[in-house]
């Protein structure tokens, strides 16, 4: 399932494109803490149908090849 529910092209400049996107959900992770913290008090978070992984745990790109991935 995809997270993006709406996408609109705003501007096109040669090889650059600017889009406006609307998402079903988004998490802001600014890296303030050195220990992994993924909040669980976000409405609907416990009913998600997609995996969530902290960037601290990321090691190899092969697992994500040919998949739809969002990086925040």
mmJSON file of the N, C-alpha and C atoms, coordinates in Angstrom:
{"data_MODEL":{"atom_site":{
"group_PDB":["ATOM","ATOM","ATOM","ATOM","ATOM","ATOM","ATOM","ATOM","ATOM","ATOM","ATOM","ATOM","ATOM","ATOM","ATOM","ATOM","ATOM","ATOM","ATOM","ATOM","ATOM","ATOM","ATOM","ATOM","ATOM","ATOM","ATOM","ATOM","ATOM","ATOM","ATOM","ATOM","ATOM","ATOM","ATOM","ATOM","ATOM","ATOM","ATOM","ATOM","ATOM","ATOM","ATOM","ATOM","ATOM","ATOM","ATOM","ATOM","ATOM","ATOM","ATOM","ATOM","ATOM","ATOM","ATOM","ATOM","ATOM","ATOM","ATOM","ATOM","ATOM","ATOM","ATOM","ATOM","ATOM","ATOM","ATOM","ATOM","ATOM","ATOM","ATOM","ATOM","ATOM","ATOM","ATOM","ATOM","ATOM","ATOM","ATOM","ATOM","ATOM","ATOM","ATOM","ATOM","ATOM","ATOM","ATOM","ATOM","ATOM","ATOM","ATOM","ATOM","ATOM","ATOM","ATOM","ATOM","ATOM","ATOM","ATOM","ATOM","ATOM","ATOM","ATOM","ATOM","ATOM","ATOM","ATOM","ATOM","ATOM","ATOM","ATOM","ATOM","ATOM","ATOM","ATOM","ATOM","ATOM","ATOM","ATOM","ATOM","ATOM","ATOM","ATOM","ATOM","ATOM","ATOM","ATOM","ATOM","ATOM","ATOM","ATOM","ATOM","ATOM","ATOM","ATOM","ATOM","ATOM","ATOM","ATOM","ATOM","ATOM","ATOM","ATOM","ATOM","ATOM","ATOM","ATOM","ATOM","ATOM","ATOM","ATOM","ATOM","ATOM","ATOM","ATOM","ATOM","ATOM","ATOM","ATOM","ATOM","ATOM","ATOM","ATOM","ATOM","ATOM","ATOM","ATOM","ATOM","ATOM","ATOM","ATOM","ATOM","ATOM","ATOM","ATOM","ATOM","ATOM","ATOM","ATOM","ATOM","ATOM","ATOM","ATOM","ATOM","ATOM","ATOM","ATOM","ATOM","ATOM","ATOM","ATOM","ATOM","ATOM","ATOM","ATOM","ATOM","ATOM","ATOM","ATOM","ATOM","ATOM","ATOM","ATOM","ATOM","ATOM","ATOM","ATOM","ATOM","ATOM","ATOM","ATOM","ATOM","ATOM","ATOM","ATOM","ATOM"],
"id":[1,2,3,4,5,6,7,8,9,10,11,12,13,14,15,16,17,18,19,20,21,22,23,24,25,26,27,28,29,30,31,32,33,34,35,36,37,38,39,40,41,42,43,44,45,46,47,48,49,50,51,52,53,54,55,56,57,58,59,60,61,62,63,64,65,66,67,68,69,70,71,72,73,74,75,76,77,78,79,80,81,82,83,84,85,86,87,88,89,90,91,92,93,94,95,96,97,98,99,100,101,102,103,104,105,106,107,108,109,110,111,112,113,114,115,116,117,118,119,120,121,122,123,124,125,126,127,128,129,130,131,132,133,134,135,136,137,138,139,140,141,142,143,144,145,146,147,148,149,150,151,152,153,154,155,156,157,158,159,160,161,162,163,164,165,166,167,168,169,170,171,172,173,174,175,176,177,178,179,180,181,182,183,184,185,186,187,188,189,190,191,192,193,194,195,196,197,198,199,200,201,202,203,204,205,206,207,208,209,210,211,212,213,214,215,216],
"type_symbol":["N","C","C","N","C","C","N","C","C","N","C","C","N","C","C","N","C","C","N","C","C","N","C","C","N","C","C","N","C","C","N","C","C","N","C","C","N","C","C","N","C","C","N","C","C","N","C","C","N","C","C","N","C","C","N","C","C","N","C","C","N","C","C","N","C","C","N","C","C","N","C","C","N","C","C","N","C","C","N","C","C","N","C","C","N","C","C","N","C","C","N","C","C","N","C","C","N","C","C","N","C","C","N","C","C","N","C","C","N","C","C","N","C","C","N","C","C","N","C","C","N","C","C","N","C","C","N","C","C","N","C","C","N","C","C","N","C","C","N","C","C","N","C","C","N","C","C","N","C","C","N","C","C","N","C","C","N","C","C","N","C","C","N","C","C","N","C","C","N","C","C","N","C","C","N","C","C","N","C","C","N","C","C","N","C","C","N","C","C","N","C","C","N","C","C","N","C","C","N","C","C","N","C","C","N","C","C","N","C","C","N","C","C","N","C","C"],
"label_atom_id":["N","CA","C","N","CA","C","N","CA","C","N","CA","C","N","CA","C","N","CA","C","N","CA","C","N","CA","C","N","CA","C","N","CA","C","N","CA","C","N","CA","C","N","CA","C","N","CA","C","N","CA","C","N","CA","C","N","CA","C","N","CA","C","N","CA","C","N","CA","C","N","CA","C","N","CA","C","N","CA","C","N","CA","C","N","CA","C","N","CA","C","N","CA","C","N","CA","C","N","CA","C","N","CA","C","N","CA","C","N","CA","C","N","CA","C","N","CA","C","N","CA","C","N","CA","C","N","CA","C","N","CA","C","N","CA","C","N","CA","C","N","CA","C","N","CA","C","N","CA","C","N","CA","C","N","CA","C","N","CA","C","N","CA","C","N","CA","C","N","CA","C","N","CA","C","N","CA","C","N","CA","C","N","CA","C","N","CA","C","N","CA","C","N","CA","C","N","CA","C","N","CA","C","N","CA","C","N","CA","C","N","CA","C","N","CA","C","N","CA","C","N","CA","C","N","CA","C","N","CA","C","N","CA","C","N","CA","C","N","CA","C","N","CA","C","N","CA","C","N","CA","C"],
"label_alt_id":[null,null,null,null,null,null,null,null,null,null,null,null,null,null,null,null,null,null,null,null,null,null,null,null,null,null,null,null,null,null,null,null,null,null,null,null,null,null,null,null,null,null,null,null,null,null,null,null,null,null,null,null,null,null,null,null,null,null,null,null,null,null,null,null,null,null,null,null,null,null,null,null,null,null,null,null,null,null,null,null,null,null,null,null,null,null,null,null,null,null,null,null,null,null,null,null,null,null,null,null,null,null,null,null,null,null,null,null,null,null,null,null,null,null,null,null,null,null,null,null,null,null,null,null,null,null,null,null,null,null,null,null,null,null,null,null,null,null,null,null,null,null,null,null,null,null,null,null,null,null,null,null,null,null,null,null,null,null,null,null,null,null,null,null,null,null,null,null,null,null,null,null,null,null,null,null,null,null,null,null,null,null,null,null,null,null,null,null,null,null,null,null,null,null,null,null,null,null,null,null,null,null,null,null,null,null,null,null,null,null,null,null,null,null,null,null],
"label_comp_id":["UNK","UNK","UNK","UNK","UNK","UNK","UNK","UNK","UNK","UNK","UNK","UNK","UNK","UNK","UNK","UNK","UNK","UNK","UNK","UNK","UNK","UNK","UNK","UNK","UNK","UNK","UNK","UNK","UNK","UNK","UNK","UNK","UNK","UNK","UNK","UNK","UNK","UNK","UNK","UNK","UNK","UNK","UNK","UNK","UNK","UNK","UNK","UNK","UNK","UNK","UNK","UNK","UNK","UNK","UNK","UNK","UNK","UNK","UNK","UNK","UNK","UNK","UNK","UNK","UNK","UNK","UNK","UNK","UNK","UNK","UNK","UNK","UNK","UNK","UNK","UNK","UNK","UNK","UNK","UNK","UNK","UNK","UNK","UNK","UNK","UNK","UNK","UNK","UNK","UNK","UNK","UNK","UNK","UNK","UNK","UNK","UNK","UNK","UNK","UNK","UNK","UNK","UNK","UNK","UNK","UNK","UNK","UNK","UNK","UNK","UNK","UNK","UNK","UNK","UNK","UNK","UNK","UNK","UNK","UNK","UNK","UNK","UNK","UNK","UNK","UNK","UNK","UNK","UNK","UNK","UNK","UNK","UNK","UNK","UNK","UNK","UNK","UNK","UNK","UNK","UNK","UNK","UNK","UNK","UNK","UNK","UNK","UNK","UNK","UNK","UNK","UNK","UNK","UNK","UNK","UNK","UNK","UNK","UNK","UNK","UNK","UNK","UNK","UNK","UNK","UNK","UNK","UNK","UNK","UNK","UNK","UNK","UNK","UNK","UNK","UNK","UNK","UNK","UNK","UNK","UNK","UNK","UNK","UNK","UNK","UNK","UNK","UNK","UNK","UNK","UNK","UNK","UNK","UNK","UNK","UNK","UNK","UNK","UNK","UNK","UNK","UNK","UNK","UNK","UNK","UNK","UNK","UNK","UNK","UNK","UNK","UNK","UNK","UNK","UNK","UNK"],
"label_asym_id":["A","A","A","A","A","A","A","A","A","A","A","A","A","A","A","A","A","A","A","A","A","A","A","A","A","A","A","A","A","A","A","A","A","A","A","A","A","A","A","A","A","A","A","A","A","A","A","A","A","A","A","A","A","A","A","A","A","A","A","A","A","A","A","A","A","A","A","A","A","A","A","A","A","A","A","A","A","A","A","A","A","A","A","A","A","A","A","A","A","A","A","A","A","A","A","A","A","A","A","A","A","A","A","A","A","A","A","A","A","A","A","A","A","A","A","A","A","A","A","A","A","A","A","A","A","A","A","A","A","A","A","A","A","A","A","A","A","A","A","A","A","A","A","A","A","A","A","A","A","A","A","A","A","A","A","A","A","A","A","A","A","A","A","A","A","A","A","A","A","A","A","A","A","A","A","A","A","A","A","A","A","A","A","A","A","A","A","A","A","A","A","A","A","A","A","A","A","A","A","A","A","A","A","A","A","A","A","A","A","A","A","A","A","A","A","A"],
"label_entity_id":["1","1","1","1","1","1","1","1","1","1","1","1","1","1","1","1","1","1","1","1","1","1","1","1","1","1","1","1","1","1","1","1","1","1","1","1","1","1","1","1","1","1","1","1","1","1","1","1","1","1","1","1","1","1","1","1","1","1","1","1","1","1","1","1","1","1","1","1","1","1","1","1","1","1","1","1","1","1","1","1","1","1","1","1","1","1","1","1","1","1","1","1","1","1","1","1","1","1","1","1","1","1","1","1","1","1","1","1","1","1","1","1","1","1","1","1","1","1","1","1","1","1","1","1","1","1","1","1","1","1","1","1","1","1","1","1","1","1","1","1","1","1","1","1","1","1","1","1","1","1","1","1","1","1","1","1","1","1","1","1","1","1","1","1","1","1","1","1","1","1","1","1","1","1","1","1","1","1","1","1","1","1","1","1","1","1","1","1","1","1","1","1","1","1","1","1","1","1","1","1","1","1","1","1","1","1","1","1","1","1","1","1","1","1","1","1"],
"label_seq_id":[1,1,1,2,2,2,3,3,3,4,4,4,5,5,5,6,6,6,7,7,7,8,8,8,9,9,9,10,10,10,11,11,11,12,12,12,13,13,13,14,14,14,15,15,15,16,16,16,17,17,17,18,18,18,19,19,19,20,20,20,21,21,21,22,22,22,23,23,23,24,24,24,25,25,25,26,26,26,27,27,27,28,28,28,29,29,29,30,30,30,31,31,31,32,32,32,33,33,33,34,34,34,35,35,35,36,36,36,37,37,37,38,38,38,39,39,39,40,40,40,41,41,41,42,42,42,43,43,43,44,44,44,45,45,45,46,46,46,47,47,47,48,48,48,49,49,49,50,50,50,51,51,51,52,52,52,53,53,53,54,54,54,55,55,55,56,56,56,57,57,57,58,58,58,59,59,59,60,60,60,61,61,61,62,62,62,63,63,63,64,64,64,65,65,65,66,66,66,67,67,67,68,68,68,69,69,69,70,70,70,71,71,71,72,72,72],
"pdbx_PDB_ins_code":[null,null,null,null,null,null,null,null,null,null,null,null,null,null,null,null,null,null,null,null,null,null,null,null,null,null,null,null,null,null,null,null,null,null,null,null,null,null,null,null,null,null,null,null,null,null,null,null,null,null,null,null,null,null,null,null,null,null,null,null,null,null,null,null,null,null,null,null,null,null,null,null,null,null,null,null,null,null,null,null,null,null,null,null,null,null,null,null,null,null,null,null,null,null,null,null,null,null,null,null,null,null,null,null,null,null,null,null,null,null,null,null,null,null,null,null,null,null,null,null,null,null,null,null,null,null,null,null,null,null,null,null,null,null,null,null,null,null,null,null,null,null,null,null,null,null,null,null,null,null,null,null,null,null,null,null,null,null,null,null,null,null,null,null,null,null,null,null,null,null,null,null,null,null,null,null,null,null,null,null,null,null,null,null,null,null,null,null,null,null,null,null,null,null,null,null,null,null,null,null,null,null,null,null,null,null,null,null,null,null,null,null,null,null,null,null],
"Cartn_x":[0.837,0.0,0.882,0.434,1.192,0.704,1.616,1.282,0.804,1.346,0.979,-0.453,-1.283,-2.671,-2.978,-2.064,-2.311,-0.982,-0.802,0.425,0.071,0.648,0.359,1.655,1.877,3.049,2.837,3.739,3.618,4.451,5.703,6.605,7.507,7.936,8.869,9.939,11.194,12.329,13.355,13.43,14.334,14.215,15.198,15.159,14.712,14.243,13.811,12.299,11.703,10.267,9.958,8.961,8.529,7.093,6.882,5.572,5.023,3.724,3.032,2.443,2.666,2.167,1.38,0.325,-0.471,-0.327,0.004,0.23,-0.846,-1.047,-1.965,-1.375,-0.046,0.625,2.054,2.615,4.02,4.539,5.786,6.432,7.671,7.857,9.041,10.064,11.215,12.283,13.545,13.837,14.928,16.282,16.363,17.651,18.159,17.29,17.683,18.25,17.747,18.176,19.113,20.033,20.975,20.424,19.4,18.774,17.532,17.246,16.085,14.805,13.968,12.664,11.65,10.654,9.56,8.282,7.628,6.437,5.309,4.548,3.424,2.092,2.091,0.85,0.222,0.555,-0.008,-1.293,-2.407,-3.664,-3.508,-3.938,-3.853,-2.53,-1.553,-0.206,-0.21,-1.002,-1.022,-1.764,-2.486,-3.214,-2.543,-1.293,-0.581,-0.432,-0.366,-0.211,1.119,2.058,3.358,4.446,5.625,6.708,7.311,7.775,8.464,9.822,10.865,12.203,12.935,13.632,14.452,15.723,16.2,17.396,18.626,18.624,19.746,19.911,18.811,18.832,19.112,19.116,19.329,20.77,20.944,22.287,22.484,21.577,21.751,20.566,20.813,19.724,19.0,19.598,19.023,17.621,17.363,16.055,14.932,15.256,14.251,14.189,14.959,14.97,13.604,13.151,11.859,10.662,10.814,9.709,9.465,8.261,7.915,8.371,9.267,9.854,9.708,9.367,9.339,10.389,11.193,12.242,11.914,11.812,11.485,12.678],
"Cartn_y":[-1.174,0.0,1.238,2.251,3.489,4.483,5.317,6.326,7.605,7.901,9.127,9.008,9.957,9.904,10.984,11.943,13.028,13.652,13.883,14.525,15.475,16.696,17.705,18.361,18.439,19.117,20.622,21.305,22.751,23.52,23.082,23.778,22.79,23.174,22.367,23.297,23.024,23.819,22.863,22.804,21.905,20.489,20.018,18.655,18.601,19.717,19.754,19.921,19.208,19.247,19.532,20.354,20.645,20.16,19.275,18.685,19.092,19.14,19.246,17.866,17.323,15.989,16.005,15.223,15.057,13.607,13.396,12.054,11.655,10.358,9.835,10.01,9.928,10.051,10.492,11.17,11.568,11.715,11.35,11.472,12.332,13.295,14.146,13.563,13.183,12.596,13.427,14.317,15.259,14.782,13.581,13.055,13.688,14.278,14.963,13.999,12.784,11.809,10.774,10.25,9.253,7.838,7.642,6.336,6.304,5.13,4.981,5.264,6.129,6.427,6.562,5.715,5.789,5.957,7.117,7.35,6.394,5.992,5.084,5.702,7.004,7.656,8.496,8.2,8.907,8.193,8.905,8.259,7.433,6.175,5.287,4.582,4.947,4.374,2.869,2.405,0.981,0.142,0.768,0.016,0.11,0.525,0.687,-0.654,-0.608,-1.826,-1.824,-1.014,-0.912,-0.942,-1.45,-1.496,-0.114,0.11,1.341,0.945,1.607,1.316,2.625,2.711,3.877,3.822,4.982,5.028,4.445,4.422,3.847,2.362,1.691,0.256,-0.073,0.92,0.689,0.274,-0.805,-1.271,-1.51,-2.236,-2.656,-2.229,-1.716,-1.26,-2.384,-3.565,-4.638,-5.051,-5.011,-5.413,-4.522,-3.311,-2.331,-2.133,-2.898,-2.78,-3.101,-2.273,-2.43,-2.29,-1.533,-1.3,0.202,0.569,1.945,2.294,3.273,3.618,5.118,5.503,6.914,7.12,8.138,8.488,9.862,9.938,11.202,11.632],
"Cartn_z":[0.0,0.0,0.0,-0.681,-0.746,0.292,0.769,1.755,1.067,-0.113,-0.809,-1.309,-0.933,-1.379,-2.421,-2.594,-3.532,-3.93,-5.21,-5.686,-6.821,-6.781,-7.785,-8.229,-9.526,-10.069,-9.976,-9.279,-9.113,-10.127,-10.337,-11.249,-11.969,-13.17,-13.945,-14.497,-14.197,-14.664,-15.275,-16.579,-17.293,-16.737,-15.961,-15.421,-13.967,-13.42,-12.024,-11.947,-11.002,-10.813,-9.349,-9.087,-7.723,-7.582,-6.604,-6.37,-5.011,-4.905,-3.631,-3.378,-2.177,-1.865,-0.563,-0.53,0.679,1.119,2.387,2.907,3.901,4.037,5.037,6.437,6.538,7.831,7.61,8.593,8.534,9.958,10.151,11.452,11.267,12.139,12.097,13.062,12.533,13.348,13.129,14.069,13.863,14.369,14.951,15.387,16.664,17.456,18.689,19.73,19.761,20.763,20.157,20.956,20.452,20.565,21.384,21.497,20.61,20.065,19.182,19.958,19.402,19.996,18.864,18.892,17.938,18.758,18.676,19.504,19.151,20.156,19.911,20.307,20.614,21.026,19.919,18.671,17.524,17.105,16.949,16.56,15.282,15.325,14.181,14.033,14.835,14.722,14.967,15.909,16.238,15.206,14.27,13.247,11.883,11.847,10.563,9.862,8.549,7.741,7.003,7.487,6.836,7.907,7.566,8.559,8.8,10.009,10.37,10.942,10.477,10.96,11.218,12.311,12.631,11.784,11.349,10.499,11.189,12.499,13.249,12.938,12.589,12.311,10.852,9.969,8.535,8.265,7.49,7.151,5.655,5.027,3.633,2.77,1.562,0.7,-0.053,-0.155,-0.978,-0.525,0.752,1.269,0.736,0.356,-0.065,-1.577,-2.32,-3.777,-4.35,-5.288,-5.982,-5.034,-3.963,-3.034,-2.914,-2.549,-2.295,-0.881,-0.76,0.534,0.771,1.99,2.354,3.434,3.24,4.207,4.75,6.062,6.706,7.53],
"occupancy":[1.0,1.0,1.0,1.0,1.0,1.0,1.0,1.0,1.0,1.0,1.0,1.0,1.0,1.0,1.0,1.0,1.0,1.0,1.0,1.0,1.0,1.0,1.0,1.0,1.0,1.0,1.0,1.0,1.0,1.0,1.0,1.0,1.0,1.0,1.0,1.0,1.0,1.0,1.0,1.0,1.0,1.0,1.0,1.0,1.0,1.0,1.0,1.0,1.0,1.0,1.0,1.0,1.0,1.0,1.0,1.0,1.0,1.0,1.0,1.0,1.0,1.0,1.0,1.0,1.0,1.0,1.0,1.0,1.0,1.0,1.0,1.0,1.0,1.0,1.0,1.0,1.0,1.0,1.0,1.0,1.0,1.0,1.0,1.0,1.0,1.0,1.0,1.0,1.0,1.0,1.0,1.0,1.0,1.0,1.0,1.0,1.0,1.0,1.0,1.0,1.0,1.0,1.0,1.0,1.0,1.0,1.0,1.0,1.0,1.0,1.0,1.0,1.0,1.0,1.0,1.0,1.0,1.0,1.0,1.0,1.0,1.0,1.0,1.0,1.0,1.0,1.0,1.0,1.0,1.0,1.0,1.0,1.0,1.0,1.0,1.0,1.0,1.0,1.0,1.0,1.0,1.0,1.0,1.0,1.0,1.0,1.0,1.0,1.0,1.0,1.0,1.0,1.0,1.0,1.0,1.0,1.0,1.0,1.0,1.0,1.0,1.0,1.0,1.0,1.0,1.0,1.0,1.0,1.0,1.0,1.0,1.0,1.0,1.0,1.0,1.0,1.0,1.0,1.0,1.0,1.0,1.0,1.0,1.0,1.0,1.0,1.0,1.0,1.0,1.0,1.0,1.0,1.0,1.0,1.0,1.0,1.0,1.0,1.0,1.0,1.0,1.0,1.0,1.0,1.0,1.0,1.0,1.0,1.0,1.0,1.0,1.0,1.0,1.0,1.0,1.0],
"B_iso_or_equiv":[0.0,0.0,0.0,0.0,0.0,0.0,0.0,0.0,0.0,0.0,0.0,0.0,0.0,0.0,0.0,0.0,0.0,0.0,0.0,0.0,0.0,0.0,0.0,0.0,0.0,0.0,0.0,0.0,0.0,0.0,0.0,0.0,0.0,0.0,0.0,0.0,0.0,0.0,0.0,0.0,0.0,0.0,0.0,0.0,0.0,0.0,0.0,0.0,0.0,0.0,0.0,0.0,0.0,0.0,0.0,0.0,0.0,0.0,0.0,0.0,0.0,0.0,0.0,0.0,0.0,0.0,0.0,0.0,0.0,0.0,0.0,0.0,0.0,0.0,0.0,0.0,0.0,0.0,0.0,0.0,0.0,0.0,0.0,0.0,0.0,0.0,0.0,0.0,0.0,0.0,0.0,0.0,0.0,0.0,0.0,0.0,0.0,0.0,0.0,0.0,0.0,0.0,0.0,0.0,0.0,0.0,0.0,0.0,0.0,0.0,0.0,0.0,0.0,0.0,0.0,0.0,0.0,0.0,0.0,0.0,0.0,0.0,0.0,0.0,0.0,0.0,0.0,0.0,0.0,0.0,0.0,0.0,0.0,0.0,0.0,0.0,0.0,0.0,0.0,0.0,0.0,0.0,0.0,0.0,0.0,0.0,0.0,0.0,0.0,0.0,0.0,0.0,0.0,0.0,0.0,0.0,0.0,0.0,0.0,0.0,0.0,0.0,0.0,0.0,0.0,0.0,0.0,0.0,0.0,0.0,0.0,0.0,0.0,0.0,0.0,0.0,0.0,0.0,0.0,0.0,0.0,0.0,0.0,0.0,0.0,0.0,0.0,0.0,0.0,0.0,0.0,0.0,0.0,0.0,0.0,0.0,0.0,0.0,0.0,0.0,0.0,0.0,0.0,0.0,0.0,0.0,0.0,0.0,0.0,0.0,0.0,0.0,0.0,0.0,0.0,0.0],
"pdbx_formal_charge":[null,null,null,null,null,null,null,null,null,null,null,null,null,null,null,null,null,null,null,null,null,null,null,null,null,null,null,null,null,null,null,null,null,null,null,null,null,null,null,null,null,null,null,null,null,null,null,null,null,null,null,null,null,null,null,null,null,null,null,null,null,null,null,null,null,null,null,null,null,null,null,null,null,null,null,null,null,null,null,null,null,null,null,null,null,null,null,null,null,null,null,null,null,null,null,null,null,null,null,null,null,null,null,null,null,null,null,null,null,null,null,null,null,null,null,null,null,null,null,null,null,null,null,null,null,null,null,null,null,null,null,null,null,null,null,null,null,null,null,null,null,null,null,null,null,null,null,null,null,null,null,null,null,null,null,null,null,null,null,null,null,null,null,null,null,null,null,null,null,null,null,null,null,null,null,null,null,null,null,null,null,null,null,null,null,null,null,null,null,null,null,null,null,null,null,null,null,null,null,null,null,null,null,null,null,null,null,null,null,null,null,null,null,null,null,null],
"auth_seq_id":[1,1,1,2,2,2,3,3,3,4,4,4,5,5,5,6,6,6,7,7,7,8,8,8,9,9,9,10,10,10,11,11,11,12,12,12,13,13,13,14,14,14,15,15,15,16,16,16,17,17,17,18,18,18,19,19,19,20,20,20,21,21,21,22,22,22,23,23,23,24,24,24,25,25,25,26,26,26,27,27,27,28,28,28,29,29,29,30,30,30,31,31,31,32,32,32,33,33,33,34,34,34,35,35,35,36,36,36,37,37,37,38,38,38,39,39,39,40,40,40,41,41,41,42,42,42,43,43,43,44,44,44,45,45,45,46,46,46,47,47,47,48,48,48,49,49,49,50,50,50,51,51,51,52,52,52,53,53,53,54,54,54,55,55,55,56,56,56,57,57,57,58,58,58,59,59,59,60,60,60,61,61,61,62,62,62,63,63,63,64,64,64,65,65,65,66,66,66,67,67,67,68,68,68,69,69,69,70,70,70,71,71,71,72,72,72],
"auth_comp_id":["UNK","UNK","UNK","UNK","UNK","UNK","UNK","UNK","UNK","UNK","UNK","UNK","UNK","UNK","UNK","UNK","UNK","UNK","UNK","UNK","UNK","UNK","UNK","UNK","UNK","UNK","UNK","UNK","UNK","UNK","UNK","UNK","UNK","UNK","UNK","UNK","UNK","UNK","UNK","UNK","UNK","UNK","UNK","UNK","UNK","UNK","UNK","UNK","UNK","UNK","UNK","UNK","UNK","UNK","UNK","UNK","UNK","UNK","UNK","UNK","UNK","UNK","UNK","UNK","UNK","UNK","UNK","UNK","UNK","UNK","UNK","UNK","UNK","UNK","UNK","UNK","UNK","UNK","UNK","UNK","UNK","UNK","UNK","UNK","UNK","UNK","UNK","UNK","UNK","UNK","UNK","UNK","UNK","UNK","UNK","UNK","UNK","UNK","UNK","UNK","UNK","UNK","UNK","UNK","UNK","UNK","UNK","UNK","UNK","UNK","UNK","UNK","UNK","UNK","UNK","UNK","UNK","UNK","UNK","UNK","UNK","UNK","UNK","UNK","UNK","UNK","UNK","UNK","UNK","UNK","UNK","UNK","UNK","UNK","UNK","UNK","UNK","UNK","UNK","UNK","UNK","UNK","UNK","UNK","UNK","UNK","UNK","UNK","UNK","UNK","UNK","UNK","UNK","UNK","UNK","UNK","UNK","UNK","UNK","UNK","UNK","UNK","UNK","UNK","UNK","UNK","UNK","UNK","UNK","UNK","UNK","UNK","UNK","UNK","UNK","UNK","UNK","UNK","UNK","UNK","UNK","UNK","UNK","UNK","UNK","UNK","UNK","UNK","UNK","UNK","UNK","UNK","UNK","UNK","UNK","UNK","UNK","UNK","UNK","UNK","UNK","UNK","UNK","UNK","UNK","UNK","UNK","UNK","UNK","UNK","UNK","UNK","UNK","UNK","UNK","UNK"],
"auth_asym_id":["A","A","A","A","A","A","A","A","A","A","A","A","A","A","A","A","A","A","A","A","A","A","A","A","A","A","A","A","A","A","A","A","A","A","A","A","A","A","A","A","A","A","A","A","A","A","A","A","A","A","A","A","A","A","A","A","A","A","A","A","A","A","A","A","A","A","A","A","A","A","A","A","A","A","A","A","A","A","A","A","A","A","A","A","A","A","A","A","A","A","A","A","A","A","A","A","A","A","A","A","A","A","A","A","A","A","A","A","A","A","A","A","A","A","A","A","A","A","A","A","A","A","A","A","A","A","A","A","A","A","A","A","A","A","A","A","A","A","A","A","A","A","A","A","A","A","A","A","A","A","A","A","A","A","A","A","A","A","A","A","A","A","A","A","A","A","A","A","A","A","A","A","A","A","A","A","A","A","A","A","A","A","A","A","A","A","A","A","A","A","A","A","A","A","A","A","A","A","A","A","A","A","A","A","A","A","A","A","A","A","A","A","A","A","A","A"],
"auth_atom_id":["N","CA","C","N","CA","C","N","CA","C","N","CA","C","N","CA","C","N","CA","C","N","CA","C","N","CA","C","N","CA","C","N","CA","C","N","CA","C","N","CA","C","N","CA","C","N","CA","C","N","CA","C","N","CA","C","N","CA","C","N","CA","C","N","CA","C","N","CA","C","N","CA","C","N","CA","C","N","CA","C","N","CA","C","N","CA","C","N","CA","C","N","CA","C","N","CA","C","N","CA","C","N","CA","C","N","CA","C","N","CA","C","N","CA","C","N","CA","C","N","CA","C","N","CA","C","N","CA","C","N","CA","C","N","CA","C","N","CA","C","N","CA","C","N","CA","C","N","CA","C","N","CA","C","N","CA","C","N","CA","C","N","CA","C","N","CA","C","N","CA","C","N","CA","C","N","CA","C","N","CA","C","N","CA","C","N","CA","C","N","CA","C","N","CA","C","N","CA","C","N","CA","C","N","CA","C","N","CA","C","N","CA","C","N","CA","C","N","CA","C","N","CA","C","N","CA","C","N","CA","C","N","CA","C","N","CA","C","N","CA","C","N","CA","C","N","CA","C","N","CA","C"],
"pdbx_PDB_model_num":[1,1,1,1,1,1,1,1,1,1,1,1,1,1,1,1,1,1,1,1,1,1,1,1,1,1,1,1,1,1,1,1,1,1,1,1,1,1,1,1,1,1,1,1,1,1,1,1,1,1,1,1,1,1,1,1,1,1,1,1,1,1,1,1,1,1,1,1,1,1,1,1,1,1,1,1,1,1,1,1,1,1,1,1,1,1,1,1,1,1,1,1,1,1,1,1,1,1,1,1,1,1,1,1,1,1,1,1,1,1,1,1,1,1,1,1,1,1,1,1,1,1,1,1,1,1,1,1,1,1,1,1,1,1,1,1,1,1,1,1,1,1,1,1,1,1,1,1,1,1,1,1,1,1,1,1,1,1,1,1,1,1,1,1,1,1,1,1,1,1,1,1,1,1,1,1,1,1,1,1,1,1,1,1,1,1,1,1,1,1,1,1,1,1,1,1,1,1,1,1,1,1,1,1,1,1,1,1,1,1,1,1,1,1,1,1]
}}}
